[in-house]
Amino acid sequence: MKISSISLKNVSLLSLPILIAFNTLSIGAAKAIGLTNPGFEENSVDTLKTLGAPDVIQTDASNPGFVIVTQDNSVSGTNVNGWRTTAGDFGIELWESGFSGGAANPVLTAAGAGNPFAELNATQATALFQDLPLPASGSTNRLYFRFLHRERDNNATGGTFVNAVNVQILDGATVLFDRVFATQLVDNGSANQTDNGWARYTSEDFAPIFAAAGAARPIRYRFAAVSLSSGNADIFSTTGTTPTRTIGATGITTTNTGDLSLGNFLDTANLSDNPATVGVPFDFEANVGIGILGALYFGRKAFKAWKNKKDNSN
């Protein structure tokens, strides 16, 4: 059967984007690892409070919306699934949406963020972290992250407050990512807040993050509260009536310098080698080159097969 050059051209034009998409999406779909319990939804504050001593470090019958529980770092997720801490008392603090902690207004979770969330520095200045189990790979692994951050107003009369958090991604002794995020809260009621005062951060705002090829190993995702005095923040977000976001902000001063245990709420903190897992748009640039090469390779083979068939039929 004779195949016209127009038909072959149409097939080639059609197959090229299909092959590019197939190769690109197949690479992304092959990886789907993420953190355990990124939004702290697997652990109910009410349930944790019933554990009693020594698991419960602190709770308050008159303020039932929070609990500080111990976390055995040798066994990930003994009380708070997945997460660990550098605290000497192994304390992790969880709040429920709607708890105020003595502030002028209750702290509500962001849209779609569920109920529980964590406060950094439960009883002392420490870091909250989780390890991503990166599988063995013969090539580099691109990593994607997201998290929600909110300042804590500890003033019964309201006001404007700023907290900052240092976020690191560590491959053993190698620092893959190290940035400071600052979030401002104008606590005049939820009507003046965007996302109830939470700022949403993702890896999209930064250069691609890559873990080197090698054996299976943990990649650490780490959060630590920091103070700034006319300092610099890689991203500074305001969450008032008209939210703003500044990349590379200067002159930032936090309002919890005297006590870092006040503030820095964390929620939906995830790290993955698949953008879909953390809810960021798929990045075609990372794999489109491979997709094009695959399309050219299979297209060339198809053309040669057609040409051979045509020659044999003559």
C-alpha positions as CSV (number, residue, x, y, z in Angstrom):
1,M,0.0,0.0,0.0
2,K,1.3,3.4,-0.9
3,I,1.6,5.9,1.8
4,S,1.7,9.5,0.8
5,S,4.2,12.0,2.1
6,I,1.4,14.2,3.3
7,S,0.0,11.3,5.5
8,L,3.5,10.6,6.9
9,K,4.0,14.3,7.7
10,N,0.7,14.5,9.5
11,V,1.5,11.4,11.5
12,S,4.9,12.8,12.4
13,L,3.5,16.1,13.4
14,L,0.9,14.4,15.6
15,S,3.2,11.8,17.1
16,L,5.9,14.4,18.1
17,P,3.9,16.2,20.8
18,I,2.4,12.9,21.9
19,L,5.8,11.3,22.3
20,I,7.2,14.3,24.1
21,A,4.3,14.3,26.5
22,F,4.5,10.6,27.0
23,N,8.2,10.6,27.8
24,T,7.9,13.7,30.1
25,L,4.9,12.5,32.0
26,S,6.2,9.0,32.3
27,I,9.4,10.3,34.0
28,G,7.3,12.3,36.4
29,A,4.9,9.5,37.2
30,A,7.7,7.1,37.9
31,K,8.5,9.0,41.1
32,A,6.0,9.5,43.8
33,I,7.6,9.8,47.2
34,G,6.7,12.4,49.8
35,L,6.7,13.0,53.5
36,T,4.5,11.3,56.1
37,N,1.7,13.3,57.7
38,P,2.7,16.7,56.0
39,G,-0.4,18.5,57.3
40,F,-0.4,16.9,60.8
41,E,-3.8,15.5,60.0
42,E,-3.0,12.0,61.2
43,N,-2.8,13.1,64.8
44,S,-5.8,14.5,66.7
45,V,-5.0,17.0,69.5
46,D,-7.9,15.5,71.6
47,T,-6.5,12.0,71.2
48,L,-2.9,13.0,72.0
49,K,-4.1,14.7,75.2
50,T,-5.4,11.4,76.5
51,L,-2.0,9.8,76.4
52,G,-1.1,11.2,79.8
53,A,2.4,11.4,81.3
54,P,5.1,11.0,80.3
55,D,3.9,11.4,76.7
56,V,2.1,14.6,77.4
57,I,4.5,17.4,78.4
58,Q,1.9,20.2,78.5
59,T,-1.8,20.8,78.0
60,D,-4.4,22.9,79.7
61,A,-8.0,22.0,80.5
62,S,-9.0,25.7,80.2
63,N,-7.3,26.0,76.8
64,P,-8.1,22.6,75.2
65,G,-7.0,23.5,71.7
66,F,-3.3,22.5,72.0
67,V,-1.0,19.8,73.3
68,I,2.8,19.3,73.6
69,V,3.8,15.6,73.4
70,T,7.1,13.8,73.5
71,Q,8.5,12.4,70.3
72,D,11.0,9.5,70.4
73,N,13.6,10.5,67.7
74,S,14.8,6.9,67.4
75,V,11.4,5.9,66.1
76,S,9.9,8.3,63.6
77,G,6.3,9.0,64.4
78,T,5.8,7.6,67.9
79,N,3.3,10.3,68.8
80,V,3.3,12.7,65.9
81,N,3.5,10.6,62.8
82,G,6.6,11.2,60.6
83,W,7.9,14.3,62.4
84,R,10.9,14.7,64.7
85,T,12.5,17.5,66.7
86,T,15.9,18.6,68.0
87,A,14.3,19.5,71.3
88,G,16.0,18.2,74.4
89,D,12.7,17.2,75.9
90,F,11.5,15.8,72.5
91,G,8.4,18.0,72.6
92,I,6.3,18.8,69.5
93,E,3.4,21.2,69.9
94,L,0.1,20.8,67.9
95,W,-2.8,23.2,67.8
96,E,-6.4,22.8,66.6
97,S,-7.9,25.3,64.2
98,G,-9.9,27.9,66.3
99,F,-7.5,27.9,69.3
100,S,-6.3,31.5,70.2
101,G,-3.6,30.9,72.7
102,G,-4.4,34.1,74.4
103,A,-4.4,36.2,71.3
104,A,-7.0,38.7,70.2
105,N,-8.4,36.3,67.6
106,P,-8.4,32.6,67.2
107,V,-6.0,30.9,64.7
108,L,-7.8,29.3,61.9
109,T,-6.2,27.0,59.3
110,A,-5.9,28.0,55.7
111,A,-8.4,26.9,53.1
112,G,-8.1,23.2,52.5
113,A,-5.5,22.7,55.3
114,G,-7.6,20.6,57.6
115,N,-7.6,21.0,61.4
116,P,-4.3,20.4,63.3
117,F,-1.1,22.4,62.7
118,A,2.3,22.7,64.5
119,E,4.0,25.5,66.3
120,L,7.7,25.6,66.2
121,N,9.7,25.7,69.4
122,A,7.2,24.0,71.8
123,T,9.2,24.6,74.9
124,Q,12.7,25.7,73.6
125,A,14.4,27.0,70.5
126,T,14.8,23.9,68.3
127,A,14.0,22.6,64.8
128,L,11.2,20.4,63.5
129,F,12.2,18.1,60.7
130,Q,11.4,15.0,58.7
131,D,13.5,12.8,56.4
132,L,12.4,12.0,52.8
133,P,13.5,8.4,51.9
134,L,15.2,9.1,48.6
135,P,15.6,5.8,46.6
136,A,18.8,4.8,44.8
137,S,19.2,6.5,41.5
138,G,21.7,6.7,38.7
139,S,20.8,10.3,37.9
140,T,20.1,13.5,39.8
141,N,16.8,13.9,41.5
142,R,14.9,17.2,41.4
143,L,13.1,18.1,44.6
144,Y,10.0,20.2,45.2
145,F,8.6,21.6,48.4
146,R,5.7,23.5,49.8
147,F,4.6,24.7,53.2
148,L,2.2,27.1,55.0
149,H,3.6,29.6,57.5
150,R,1.8,31.9,59.9
151,E,2.9,34.4,62.6
152,R,1.5,34.0,66.1
153,D,-0.1,37.0,67.7
154,N,0.3,36.7,71.4
155,N,-1.2,40.1,72.2
156,A,-4.8,40.2,73.5
157,T,-5.3,43.6,71.9
158,G,-4.1,42.7,68.4
159,G,-1.5,44.4,66.3
160,T,1.1,43.8,63.6
161,F,3.6,41.0,64.0
162,V,6.4,39.4,62.0
163,N,7.9,35.9,62.4
164,A,10.6,34.3,60.4
165,V,11.6,30.6,59.7
166,N,14.8,29.1,58.3
167,V,14.0,26.3,55.9
168,Q,16.8,23.8,55.0
169,I,16.9,20.8,52.7
170,L,19.9,18.7,53.7
171,D,21.5,15.7,51.9
172,G,23.7,14.5,54.8
173,A,26.4,17.2,55.2
174,T,25.5,18.8,51.8
175,V,23.1,21.8,52.0
176,L,20.8,21.7,49.0
177,F,18.6,24.6,50.2
178,D,18.9,27.2,52.9
179,R,16.5,30.2,52.9
180,V,14.7,32.5,55.4
181,F,11.0,33.1,55.0
182,A,9.3,36.0,56.9
183,T,5.5,36.4,57.3
184,Q,3.7,39.4,58.6
185,L,0.3,39.2,60.4
186,V,-2.0,42.1,60.8
187,D,-4.3,40.8,63.6
188,N,-7.5,42.8,63.2
189,G,-9.8,39.9,62.7
190,S,-10.1,37.2,60.1
191,A,-12.0,39.6,57.8
192,N,-8.7,41.4,57.2
193,Q,-6.7,38.3,56.5
194,T,-5.9,36.4,53.4
195,D,-6.0,32.6,54.0
196,N,-6.6,33.4,57.7
197,G,-3.1,34.9,57.9
198,W,-1.2,32.0,56.4
199,A,1.4,32.5,53.6
200,R,1.8,29.8,51.1
201,Y,5.4,29.0,50.0
202,T,6.7,26.6,47.3
203,S,9.9,25.8,45.5
204,E,8.7,27.5,42.4
205,D,10.2,30.8,43.6
206,F,13.8,29.4,43.6
207,A,16.3,27.8,41.3
208,P,15.7,24.0,40.9
209,I,16.9,21.9,43.8
210,F,18.7,18.7,42.9
211,A,20.0,15.8,45.0
212,A,22.9,14.0,43.5
213,A,22.7,10.5,42.1
214,G,23.7,7.7,44.5
215,A,22.5,5.1,47.0
216,A,19.2,5.3,48.8
217,R,19.4,7.8,51.7
218,P,17.4,10.3,53.7
219,I,16.9,13.9,52.6
220,R,16.1,16.1,55.6
221,Y,13.4,18.9,55.4
222,R,14.1,21.2,58.4
223,F,12.3,24.2,59.9
224,A,13.7,26.4,62.6
225,A,12.4,29.7,64.0
226,V,14.8,32.6,63.7
227,S,14.9,36.3,64.7
228,L,15.8,39.2,62.5
229,S,16.8,42.7,63.4
230,S,16.8,44.9,60.2
231,G,17.8,41.7,58.5
232,N,17.2,40.0,55.2
233,A,14.5,37.5,54.2
234,D,14.6,35.5,50.9
235,I,10.8,36.0,50.8
236,F,8.7,38.4,52.9
237,S,4.9,38.0,52.8
238,T,2.2,40.2,54.3
239,T,-1.2,38.7,54.9
240,G,-3.5,41.7,55.5
241,T,-6.4,42.9,53.3
242,T,-4.1,43.3,50.3
243,P,-1.4,40.6,50.6
244,T,2.0,41.2,49.2
245,R,5.1,39.2,48.6
246,T,8.7,40.5,48.2
247,I,11.6,38.4,47.0
248,G,14.9,39.4,48.6
249,A,13.4,41.7,51.3
250,T,15.7,43.8,53.4
251,G,15.3,45.6,56.7
252,I,13.0,43.0,58.3
253,T,12.6,42.9,62.0
254,T,10.7,40.1,63.8
255,T,8.5,40.8,66.8
256,N,9.2,37.7,68.8
257,T,12.9,38.3,69.3
258,G,12.7,37.9,73.1
259,D,10.9,34.6,72.9
260,L,11.1,32.4,69.8
261,S,8.6,30.0,71.3
262,L,5.9,32.5,70.4
263,G,5.0,32.2,66.8
264,N,5.9,30.4,63.6
265,F,3.0,28.1,62.8
266,L,3.6,25.4,60.2
267,D,1.2,23.4,58.1
268,T,1.0,21.2,55.0
269,A,4.8,21.0,54.8
270,N,5.8,18.5,52.1
271,L,8.9,17.6,50.1
272,S,8.9,15.3,47.1
273,D,10.7,14.4,43.9
274,N,7.3,14.8,42.1
275,P,5.7,18.2,41.8
276,A,2.2,16.8,41.8
277,T,2.8,15.3,45.3
278,V,3.4,18.7,46.8
279,G,0.8,20.5,44.7
280,V,3.0,22.6,42.5
281,P,2.6,22.8,38.7
282,F,4.3,20.1,36.6
283,D,7.6,21.4,35.2
284,F,8.0,20.3,31.7
285,E,11.4,21.9,31.3
286,A,13.1,19.4,33.5
287,N,12.3,16.5,31.2
288,V,11.2,18.0,27.9
289,G,14.7,17.4,26.4
290,I,14.4,13.7,27.1
291,G,11.0,13.8,25.6
292,I,12.2,15.4,22.4
293,L,15.1,13.0,22.1
294,G,12.7,10.1,22.6
295,A,10.3,11.5,20.0
296,L,13.2,12.0,17.5
297,Y,14.5,8.5,18.1
298,F,11.1,6.7,17.6
299,G,10.2,9.1,14.7
300,R,13.4,8.2,12.9
301,K,12.9,4.5,13.5
302,A,9.3,4.8,12.1
303,F,10.5,6.7,9.1
304,K,13.2,4.2,8.3
305,A,10.7,1.3,8.6
306,W,8.3,3.1,6.3
307,K,11.1,3.9,3.8
308,N,12.3,0.2,3.8
309,K,8.8,-1.0,3.3
310,K,8.3,1.4,0.4
311,D,11.6,0.4,-1.2
312,N,10.7,-3.3,-1.0
313,S,7.3,-2.7,-2.5
314,N,8.9,-1.1,-5.6
